[in-house]
Amino acid sequence: MYTLDLIKISTIMKWIYLTPLLALLMGFSPAEPKAEINWMSWEEAVEASETEQRKVLVDFYTDWCGWCKRMDKTTYEDPSVVDYINKNYYAVKFDAEQKEDIVVKGRTFKFVKNGRRGYHELAASIMQGKMSYPTTSFLDENFNLLTNVPGFQQAKQFMPILAYFGEDAYKSEGWNSFSQNYMKSGK
């Protein structure tokens, strides 16, 4: 009889410890996967634009660039930035030191060895020879350069720039006026 009581007590103790754990586990739902930018290669963006035209955002980076990595981990993971880019742009992630040739409008752009590293001719062409990283380039629907935005951008700084080109405001309004109105609107 004494053994039976110990077994009952042992079982009760297990339930006392297990019940909160089970309740926690049953109520626990894994976090939804965070949204990510739909990065494409140059070729994929060209192909996609044949079906649906959009502006193109090109993130020029290098593997050794610390500010590029920081922008990837902060700005390009900000939910509002991710959402806006995915809805309004074809986003191209472009290693400015990549070795693969790229053909654009019949012209082949190559890697150029320069010192210990080098650069890709397409990056140099779009960035107009100003090779600083990160640089975000905005292109129109026909892959013509609208502007380059060099340097790290925080999400709060970056959103008005995305909207300026994404909403075609650059066609009718100067940047200073647009950015002031954007900030006043509280977007």
PLY file of the C-alpha trace (Angstrom):
ply
format ascii 1.0
element vertex 187
property float x
property float y
property float z
element edge 186
property int vertex1
property int vertex2
end_header
0.00 0.00 0.00
2.83 2.36 0.82
4.37 1.69 -2.65
1.09 2.43 -4.34
0.92 5.84 -2.68
4.47 6.64 -3.82
3.56 5.73 -7.38
0.48 7.99 -7.21
2.55 10.83 -5.77
5.24 10.32 -8.39
2.65 10.42 -11.18
1.05 13.55 -9.75
4.46 15.26 -9.49
5.23 14.45 -13.13
1.94 16.03 -14.19
2.64 19.09 -12.07
5.90 19.59 -13.94
4.70 18.48 -17.36
1.41 20.38 -17.50
2.94 23.88 -17.78
5.49 22.58 -20.25
2.79 20.99 -22.41
0.65 24.12 -22.19
3.61 26.19 -23.30
4.39 23.87 -26.18
0.77 23.65 -27.31
0.44 27.44 -27.30
3.75 27.91 -29.02
3.56 28.55 -32.71
6.80 28.90 -34.60
7.43 32.40 -35.86
6.36 33.05 -39.40
9.32 33.13 -41.71
10.37 36.71 -42.26
9.78 38.19 -45.67
12.79 38.53 -47.92
13.54 40.55 -51.00
13.13 38.54 -54.18
16.71 39.04 -55.36
17.43 38.15 -58.98
20.42 37.92 -61.24
20.76 40.46 -64.04
19.60 37.87 -66.55
16.54 36.95 -64.48
15.50 40.61 -64.23
15.83 41.05 -68.00
13.73 37.93 -68.56
11.08 39.01 -66.01
10.83 42.46 -67.61
9.82 40.84 -70.90
6.62 39.68 -69.18
5.96 42.61 -66.83
7.88 45.87 -66.94
9.07 47.32 -63.64
11.84 49.56 -62.53
15.03 47.82 -61.48
16.93 48.28 -58.23
20.53 47.06 -58.35
22.43 46.47 -55.12
26.13 46.64 -55.99
28.21 44.95 -53.31
31.44 43.04 -52.78
32.18 40.10 -50.52
34.65 42.13 -48.44
32.34 45.15 -47.88
31.26 45.47 -44.24
28.70 48.22 -44.92
27.14 46.02 -47.63
26.67 43.23 -45.10
25.22 45.66 -42.59
22.74 46.98 -45.18
21.76 43.38 -45.98
21.11 42.63 -42.29
19.25 45.84 -41.48
17.77 47.85 -44.35
17.15 44.94 -46.70
15.46 42.99 -43.90
13.17 45.83 -42.82
9.59 44.64 -43.54
8.48 47.92 -45.14
11.55 48.00 -47.41
11.12 44.34 -48.35
7.44 44.81 -49.14
7.96 47.97 -51.20
10.82 46.57 -53.25
9.03 43.29 -53.96
5.90 45.11 -55.15
7.55 47.83 -57.24
10.97 46.69 -58.46
12.97 43.87 -59.87
15.76 43.65 -57.33
19.18 42.60 -58.61
21.97 41.61 -56.24
25.18 42.27 -58.17
28.69 41.39 -56.99
30.72 44.20 -58.54
33.74 41.88 -58.64
32.02 38.87 -60.22
33.93 37.03 -62.90
31.05 35.93 -65.17
30.46 37.75 -68.46
27.10 39.47 -68.93
25.64 40.40 -72.30
23.51 43.54 -72.34
21.93 44.78 -75.57
24.50 42.89 -77.63
27.53 44.11 -75.67
29.53 41.71 -73.48
30.64 43.09 -70.12
33.58 41.30 -68.50
35.58 41.18 -65.32
38.64 43.43 -65.42
41.61 42.47 -63.26
42.86 45.56 -61.47
45.39 45.31 -58.66
44.64 42.56 -56.14
40.96 42.45 -57.06
39.27 43.96 -60.05
35.80 45.00 -61.12
33.03 44.03 -63.47
32.58 46.32 -66.48
28.79 46.38 -66.10
29.10 47.62 -62.51
31.61 50.29 -63.61
29.32 51.35 -66.45
26.17 51.69 -64.33
28.04 53.25 -61.42
29.69 55.64 -63.89
33.16 54.67 -62.70
32.48 55.66 -59.07
33.15 52.28 -57.51
32.01 52.56 -53.90
30.12 49.94 -51.98
27.35 49.56 -51.30
25.78 51.52 -54.13
22.11 51.21 -55.00
21.29 52.00 -58.61
17.80 52.77 -59.81
17.01 51.91 -63.42
13.86 52.56 -65.40
11.78 49.85 -67.06
14.17 49.82 -70.04
17.25 49.41 -67.82
18.35 53.03 -68.29
20.05 54.62 -65.28
17.90 56.98 -63.22
20.41 57.54 -60.42
23.00 55.97 -58.16
22.74 56.19 -54.39
26.14 55.40 -52.89
26.69 54.30 -49.32
24.82 52.60 -46.52
21.19 53.69 -46.18
19.05 53.09 -43.11
15.50 51.92 -43.82
14.02 55.25 -42.71
16.28 57.12 -45.18
15.78 54.54 -47.89
11.96 54.42 -48.00
11.48 57.91 -49.50
14.12 57.14 -52.14
12.32 53.91 -53.05
9.01 55.79 -53.28
10.48 58.68 -55.29
11.42 56.37 -58.13
8.81 53.67 -57.54
5.94 56.16 -57.78
7.48 58.09 -60.72
7.64 61.26 -58.61
11.06 61.97 -60.15
9.26 62.78 -63.41
7.30 65.70 -61.98
8.77 66.75 -58.65
12.22 67.63 -57.36
13.80 65.47 -54.68
13.81 68.15 -51.96
10.11 68.87 -52.33
9.21 65.18 -52.53
11.27 64.16 -49.50
9.83 66.99 -47.35
6.27 66.03 -48.32
7.05 62.35 -47.76
8.33 63.01 -44.23
5.35 65.25 -43.42
2.95 62.54 -44.57
4.35 60.22 -41.89
4.87 57.29 -44.23
0 1
1 2
2 3
3 4
4 5
5 6
6 7
7 8
8 9
9 10
10 11
11 12
12 13
13 14
14 15
15 16
16 17
17 18
18 19
19 20
20 21
21 22
22 23
23 24
24 25
25 26
26 27
27 28
28 29
29 30
30 31
31 32
32 33
33 34
34 35
35 36
36 37
37 38
38 39
39 40
40 41
41 42
42 43
43 44
44 45
45 46
46 47
47 48
48 49
49 50
50 51
51 52
52 53
53 54
54 55
55 56
56 57
57 58
58 59
59 60
60 61
61 62
62 63
63 64
64 65
65 66
66 67
67 68
68 69
69 70
70 71
71 72
72 73
73 74
74 75
75 76
76 77
77 78
78 79
79 80
80 81
81 82
82 83
83 84
84 85
85 86
86 87
87 88
88 89
89 90
90 91
91 92
92 93
93 94
94 95
95 96
96 97
97 98
98 99
99 100
100 101
101 102
102 103
103 104
104 105
105 106
106 107
107 108
108 109
109 110
110 111
111 112
112 113
113 114
114 115
115 116
116 117
117 118
118 119
119 120
120 121
121 122
122 123
123 124
124 125
125 126
126 127
127 128
128 129
129 130
130 131
131 132
132 133
133 134
134 135
135 136
136 137
137 138
138 139
139 140
140 141
141 142
142 143
143 144
144 145
145 146
146 147
147 148
148 149
149 150
150 151
151 152
152 153
153 154
154 155
155 156
156 157
157 158
158 159
159 160
160 161
161 162
162 163
163 164
164 165
165 166
166 167
167 168
168 169
169 170
170 171
171 172
172 173
173 174
174 175
175 176
176 177
177 178
178 179
179 180
180 181
181 182
182 183
183 184
184 185
185 186
